[in-house]
Amino acid sequence: MSPILLAADVVAIVILVSLFLTRHGRRDLLVAYLGVNLGVYAVASVLASTTAAGVGLGLGLFGVLSIIRLRSEELTQTEIAYYFGALALGLIAGLGQFHYATAGLMALILAGLAVGDHPRLSARSTTQSLLLDRAHTNPTTLRAHVERVLGGEVQAVTVVKTDLVNDTTLVTVRHTPATTLPAPAAVEATR
């Protein structure tokens, strides 16, 4: 276990967590990111220091990590990217020996998250699920209805479920948010 790599990992995960917190404000995921990072770092550094540990053991570690499911709630693709970043930082620091390439890879992960999650890129569109109070079978009227409800430009509408008995449609919508949401009376008038 290299103290330089441990320090680099701690600095990198603090930067990742700070970046996530300032952009998304979800404090509940901070503990998960820190736990994943430091846990993977600890296991990887023990495996790296063991001479009997081979490639098979490393692949086994990755297999164990891949079966961990985050079942408590649905996560966005952005939150999953931060999870993977925290995991990758721990693996790189735990398995590596310090050289500039190791620090460069860690910096590349942080830069990729900072650029990919920049508000100017991610603010252009958002994705959400809507349960509509009508069973829509016509894609054109469905799109028009969703645009009226959201008050913004819809880029994609994916029907998840149409319930003809209860007269509802569950859709996933990617759209450009309006600056203000329409008033409830305006939405009611469009029905």
Helices and strands as residue ranges (DSSP letters): H 3-24, H 28-49, H 55-67, H 77-95, H 100-116, H 119-122, E 126-132, H 139-150, E 153-163, E 168-176, H 184-189
